[in-house]
Every structure is written in structure tokens, then in C-alpha cells.
Amino acid sequence: MEKKTTIVLLTHGGWGMSLVKSLGMILGKIECVHEIPLEPSYTLSDYMGMVREYVETISTDSLIMTDLIGGTPSNVAAVIGNQTGIHVFCGLNAPMLLEACVELQSAGHIDYDVVLEAGQSACKDVIEAVRETARNQ
């Protein structure tokens, strides 16, 4: 059986699936995302084991996204990514996840550079962006 390309979210407390639910308002049903939330009761060993077990079931073309650099989900993802070759991005945000979902659901694969750019360019000073748009009209 061929392993499925998946977007895996590793976040503190499971807020990643709330983000998926919100993006469902834009995209409709999203079936390409799986979250493994870090809960306060989990040890590092528990969490590493859960992530390893799931990652064994997916394609190495998958993408792991985490919330905070240096946090347990990112540290676990770094180890897993280094061992498997799966790409790992931190700084999960809506535009980044939206881009990854659109690509995977429509094209069947993920353009990692485009997803990373979407995430990096998402942080804006809204007031300044509106003023800049007004100046350019």
C-alpha cells in the first residue's frame, strides 16, 4: 500500500486543529491534515513515540508543521525530520497551512518553498499595509 502524503501538525495543546477548522470555512472539508497535540501530561518520550509511530505510516513527501521553535513539538519534529527526510517548518500560521492544504488537495503534492514563503510573508503591520495600499492607488 502506498503511503499518503500528509500535513502533520505538532502543536502545544492541540490548537492546530482549531486552525484547520477555521480554514475549513475557506476551503471546505480538509482531509490532508493530522495533528498530534502535545498535552501537559505527556513526557518527551511519550510524545516522541506517538510522533514516530504516526510518521511511519505516511510518505516522506509529507510536511510537519510546528508552532514554536525550541518547543517540544519542534524539537521532536527536528529529530524525526532529520531521521526521515520529512520537511519540518515552524511558525505555523493560517496562510502557511492554507497554502499547503490547497497544494496537496489540488495538485497532490507540496511545493515546500511556496508554503514557506506564504508563512514568512504572512506577518504584516495591518495599518501600514492599508496605508501603503491607499498610497499606491
DAKA-V510122 format. One record per helix or strand of 3 or more residues. SS is the DSSP state (~ for helix, > for strand). FROM is the first residue (numbers start at 1). TO is the last residue. If there is no record, write none. Layout:
ss:SS from:FROM to:TO
ss:SS from:FROM to:TO
This chain:
ss:> from:7 to:10
ss:~ from:15 to:27
ss:> from:33 to:35
ss:~ from:44 to:55
ss:> from:63 to:66
ss:~ from:72 to:84
ss:> from:87 to:90
ss:~ from:94 to:107
ss:~ from:112 to:120
ss:~ from:126 to:135
